[in-house]
């Protein structure tokens, strides 16, 4: 392939490198860092899990981050046109990643709406003593999802949820309309420092609570025997893969706004290690608080640990906040404010990786693209504010993450490393402007370790899905909303590819083999 990038045509650009790093950190640091990582550590060997976790960062997360930074910065376009510049046949892969990002954005914004509601509910702990009944029944109005009829009991939109979601959409779309430097970058410069300060305050207060030490003992006591379990290693690679916004079209898009001369590998290390540090802090805060709750109830930490995810954020933590005398409102505001800020920066990045290629394909202004993408996304997100919304969100999230993201990551690495054989040229591109050289580690990781592990993860996820029905949901629901969402993303990828180019890249002559 020739070393030709897409033309420089009225492309937005980051105002500063710090702004780019903060925005990339904001994309990587999201809801999953707070409610998923602590339980992944807890369930996979405690302190011993840190060994496969940091190996996964070194052999998968950082190599792919550097790869996607180099692709975006070199070809200066979103994922579809970047992959097309490498090989015309691979444009659908970029649109598949964009489609996955689009549908993730539609339900991610709903969770942001929940966070906004709970910021309000924090005043006086309005969720009451039975936090589970309040969240599931009174707030979400959730139907009985275990039975087939209950799962499909869509019902009317829940007004309290709908209003909060619309406010969240308004905030995000306002940021998107303002553009890269005046919108996304400015928001990151305000939100990321605030987010970090809020998390530090939570952690400092949490570790001073009675029983906090016991919670941390449960979290970090190493079970080295777990290292012999392949599922623990798969969990480690899955965690870094999902938490760092890789194979998501996001980092390619963000890097496309970088200047020609940028230290790419150094930026990747800063973002990757900052994400790991944030997760580590969140784990300390969460389990210190769980230790306090266990002490307050005179029980074991393992009895109150429950599971991560939505249950932790909107059921367990409100119950914990109820037990903090004199601190209920403040701690509630801090926790749900932290969740909201973390989610907001990630939501912005997810939408941007959709808006950028749509502009490139159709030749739209930013306002028009934001209106088109945002308008359709808002309509789709209405599915999740209904009585059955929690079940639909849970189902689509599982399949898009386990199959959409993992498969797209696998195909991306295969394309770059084995089909187009671009690892060498991209290494030269990175090394020419970076303090930290790629070296043999980078090449081996992307040509051997990452594709093998992503392939294993795909087979492992598929095997589990076939052998055990997810969450006892009806088969019809898993087929229509789960596999259906993945299939729809694939169909959309080929349909959009077939649409004639009307944007600035329409006349771009693709690189040819020399």
N, C-alpha and C positions, 0 to 999 in steps of 0.2 A: 504494500500500500504506500502511496505517497504521503508525505507529511503535509497535508493540506487541511486547513481548518475552514469552517464555514465563514462566510463574509461578515465583516463588521458592519452591521446595519442597525442603527438606532437601538443598540442593546443597552439595557440598564447595567449599572455597575455599582459595586459596593463603594461606599465613601471611604472606608478605611479597612485595613486588614483586621483590626480589632473587631470592627462591626461584623465582618464575615465570620470570624471565629465565634463571637457571641451568638450569632444567628444559627451557626452550625451546632453549637452546644445546645441552643434552645430546641433545635429539631431533635437531637439525640436524647436530651433530658425531657422525658414526658411522664405521663401517668404511670407507665409500667415500671419506672425506676422506683417509685414510691410504694406501689401496692403489689408488684410482682416479684421483684428481686429478693426482698427479705425472705419470702417463703420458698423461693427456689433454693436459696442457701440452706434454709432450715430443713427442707425435705431431701436434700442431696448431700448429706455428709457434714453439715455445719461448717466449721472452720476449714475442714479438708476440701470443701468445694472450691475454695479460693485457688487451689492448685490448678484444676482444669479450667477454671474461669480465666485466670491470667494467661494460661497457655492458649486458650481460645482467642483472647484479645490479640496475642502476639501472632498467631498463625491464621486468623480469619478476619477479625474486625479491623485491625490496623492495615493489613494488606489491601482489603477491599476498599477501605476509606481512601487510601492513597491512589488506588486504581481509579475510583470514581472521580476524585479530584482531578486527576490527570486527564481523564476523558472529557470532563466538562470544561476544564480550562483550555484544553487543546482545540476541541471542536466548537466550543462557544455556542452551544445550543442545548435544548432539552434532550432527554433520553432518546426519543424516537429518531431525531435527526442525527444524533451522535452515533447511534448504531447503524443508521443508514449510511453515514459517511464512511463507516468501516466496511460494511457490506450491504448492498441495497436490499438483499433478501431478509435482513434482520431488523428492518424498521418495525415490524409487528411486535417484536420483543419489547421495544420501548413503549409502544402504545399499551401493551399488556401491563407493564409496570405502572403506567399512568392510570389505567382503568382500575387497577387494584388500589392505588392511592386515592382515587376519586371515591370509591365506595367505602374505604376506611374513613375518609373525611366525613362522610355523611353520618356515620354513627359516632365518630369521635366528638363531633360537635354536640351531640345529644348528652354525652357524659359531661362535657363542659357546662351544659345547661344545668345538669344535676348539681355540679359544684357551685354554680351561682346560687341556686336555690338554697343549698345547705349553708352558704355564707350568711344568708338571711336567717335561716333557721337556727344559726348559732347563737343569736341573741336570745338569751333565756332558755337555751336548749329546748327549742320548740318540738323536737322529735319525741320528747317524753321518755318514759322508762322502757317501753317495748320498742326498741329501735328497729327491729326487724319488721314488725307489723307496720310501723310507720312508713318505712321506705318501700317495702314491697306492696303493701295494701293501700295505705292512705295516700301516699305520694304518687307512686307509679300506677296504682289501680290494677296491678297485674292479675291476669287470669290464672286459673289452675293449669299450669303448663305441662304437667306430667301426663295428663290424659290427651290423646290425639285431638279430641274436640276442643280442649282448653287451649292447646298450642295455637290453633287456628281461630281462636276467639279474639279477633283483631280489636273489635270495639271502636269506640269514638276516641279522638285525641283527648289526653288528660290536660286540661287547661293549664294547671300549674306548671306542668312540664313544658308544654308548648310555649308559654310566654318566656320562660327562662331560656329555652333553646333559641327562640327568635332574637333575644337580646344578645346571646353569645354569637349568633351568626352576624348580627349587625356590627359588633365590635371587630370580628375577624375580617369581614368584608371591607370595613373602613380602613383597616391596616393595608389590605391588599390593594385597594384603589390608590393609595398614596405611593405605591411603587416600592422598589428595592431599597434605595438609600433613605428616603423620607418616610417609608412605612415599615418594612420588615426590619431594617437595620436599626432604626430609631426605637422601635418597640423592643428589640432584643437588648439594646443598651440600657433601657429602663427596667425591663422585666427580669432579665437574668441576674443582675446584682441584687435586686429586691428578692427574687426567689431564693438565692443562696443565703442571704441574711435571714430570711424567714425560716429556712430549714435549720440553720445553725441555732437559732433561738429555740426551736422545737427540740432539737437534740440536747442542748444544754439543760433545758428544763426537764426533759425526759430522764436523763441519766442521774438527776438529783432526786427523783421520786423513790419512795420506799419500794424495795423489791426489784428495782431496775437491774441490779447486778445479776440476779437470778435469770432474768430475761436474756441478758447478754450471754450468760453462760450457756443457755440452751441454744442460742443462735450460733455461737462460735466454737463450742466444744467440738473438736475434730473427730470424725468417725472415718479413720483412714481406710477401714474395710470397704467403705462405699466407693472408693476409687477403682475397685475391681468390677463395679457394675457399669456396663456400657451405657445404660440410660442416664447415669450421672454425667458422663462426658457429653452425651447428646444434649442434655439439659443446659450444660455450660455453653456449648456452641449456639444452642437455640437462644439463650438469654442475650449473648453479645450481638447475635445477628439481629434480633428484634429490637434491641434497645438503642442501637446506634444508627438507625435510619439508613441501612445499607441495602442495596438491591431494590431500592424503593423509588428510584428516579429522582430522589430529593437531592442527594449530594452532587449528582451530575449537574442538576439545574443550578444549585447554589454556586458550584465552582465555575459555571459558565459566565458568571458575573464578575469573576476575578480579573485583575489586570494581567497583561501578558507575562510579567515578571513577578512570580509569587512563589514563596517557599512552600511547596505543597506537602512534603512529608512532615515538616515541622508542624504545620497546621493540623495535620491528621493526628499526630501524637498528642497535641494539646487537647483537641476535641475528644479523642478516644479516652485518654487518661482522666480528663475532667468528668466525663460521663461515669467512669468507673468509681471515681471518688465520690460523686453525688450519690450513686447507688449505695456505696458503703456507708455514707452518713445516714441515708434514709433507713437502712437496715438497723443501724444502731438506735435511731430514734424510735422506730416501730417496736422493736423487741424490748427496749427499755420500758416503754409504756405498757406493753403486754405483761412484762414482769410485775409492774405496779398493779395492774388489774388482777393478776393471779394472787398477789399478796393481799389485796383488798378483799378478795373472795375466799381466801384461805384454801386455795387449790393450786394445782401444778400449772406451770406455764404452758405445757403441752395441751392442757385441757381448754385453755382460752385462746390458743394460737389459731385454731380454725383453719381457714384457707386464705390465700391472697385474693386480690382482685376487687370486684365491686363489693363483696361482702365485708372485706377489711375496711374500705373507705367509708361506706355509707351505713354499715350496721355495727361493726366492732368498734370503730373509733368514736362514733357518737356515744356508745355505751361507756367507753372509757372516759370520755369528756364529762359524762354525768357524774363520775366519781371524783372529779377534781374540785375540791371545795374552793369557791371564790375565783376559780380560773376558767369556769365553763365557757363563757363567752369569748374570752381572749384566746384560749387554746383552740376553740372551734374556728374562730376567724383566721388564726394562723395556719391551721391544718388545711382547711378548705381553700383558703387563699393561696397556699402553696400548691395545692392540687390544680387550682384554676390557672395559675401563672404557668406551671409546667405544661399543662395541656394546651394553653393558648399559643405558646411559642412553637409547639409541635404541630398544632393545627394549621398555623400559618405556613409552615414549610410544606406540609402535605398538599395544601391547595396550590401553592406556588409551582410545584412540579407538575401540576395539571394545567394551570393557566399559561405557563411559558410555552409548552409545545402547541397548545391550541392557538396562541397568537402566531407562532411560526407557521402553522399549517394554514390558517385561514386569513392571515394578514389583518387581524383585528387590533384595535387600540387596547391599551390595558383596561380602560373602563368597560369597553364592550366585552372583552374576554372575562373579566371578573363578573360582569352581569350575567353572561351566558352560563359559565361554569357554576357560579354561586347560585343562580336561579334554579338550575336543574338540581343541584345538590340540596338546596333547601327543601324542594319538593320531595326528593327521595327520603330525606331525613324524617319526614312526617310519619313514615312507617314506624319509627322507633318511639314515637310519643303516644302510641296507642296502648291499649290494655295488654296486648301481647308483645309490645316493643322490646322488653327485656330479653325475651326468648329469641327474637329475631336478631337482635344485636349480638347476643352471645353466640348464636349459630354462625352467622356470617363472619364474625371476628375470628372464630376458631379456624374456619376453612380458608379464609383469605390469608391468615398468618401461616398456618401449617402447610398450605399447598401453593397459594398464590405467591407469597414472598420467597419461600424456599426454592420453589421450582424456577422462578424468574432469576434468582441469584445463581442457581446452578447453570442455567442457560447462558447467563451473562459471562460467567467465568469460562465456560466451554467455548463461547464465541471468541473472547479475547485471547485466551491462552492456547487453544487447540485449533480452532478453525482459521481465524485470521492471523494467528501467531504474532500478536502485537505486544507481548510482554516485554520483549527486548527494546523495541522502539519507544514504548511508553516509559520504560526505565530510564532511557537516555533523556527523554523529555523531562522527567522529574529530577534526575540528577543534575541536569544543566542549571537548575535554579534553586536547588534545595541543599540545606546544610547537612541533613541526615540522608545518606545514600541508601538506595533501595537494596542493592546487594543480592547475594544468593538467597538469603532468608525470604525476601519478597517474591522472587521468582519461584522458588520451591513451594511456598505457601499457596500461590495462585495456580500453579500448574499441577500440583499433586494433592497437597493436604486439603485445601478448601473444596475442590470439586469432589473428592472422595467422601469427605464428611457431609457435604450437602446432599450427595447421592444417598448416603446411608440414612440421613435424616428424612429424606423423602420416602424411602422404603419403610423406615420405622413408623413414620406417621401414617402411611397408607395401611400398613399391617394392623396398627392399633385401631384405625377407623373401621376396618373390615371386621375385626374380631370383637369389638366392643362398641356398641352404639353410644354416641356421646350424650351424656347427661340424661339418658332415658327419654330423649325427645322422640316423637314419632318419626318413623322412617320417611314419611312424606315430607316432613319439615326439613330433614337433613338433605334429602335429595333436591327439593325445590330451592331452598334458601342457601344451603351449604354448597353442595356441588354445583347447584345452579348459578351461584354467584361467581365461582371460578370459571365455569363454562362461559358465562356472559362476558366476563373480562376478556377471554380468549377470542370470542366472536367479535366483540367491539374492536379488538386490536386489528383484526384483518379488515373489518369494514372501514375503519378510519384510515387505514393505510391506503385503501383503494380510492379515497376521496382525493380529487385533484388538488394539488398545492396551490394556494392563492396568496401565501405569505411572502416574506422577504427572501425565503430560501427556495422559492419556486423555480428560479432560474439557476440555482446553484448546481454547478457541474460536479458530480460525485468524483472522489478520487478513484483512480484506476490503478490496476496492478502495473508495476513498472517492469 
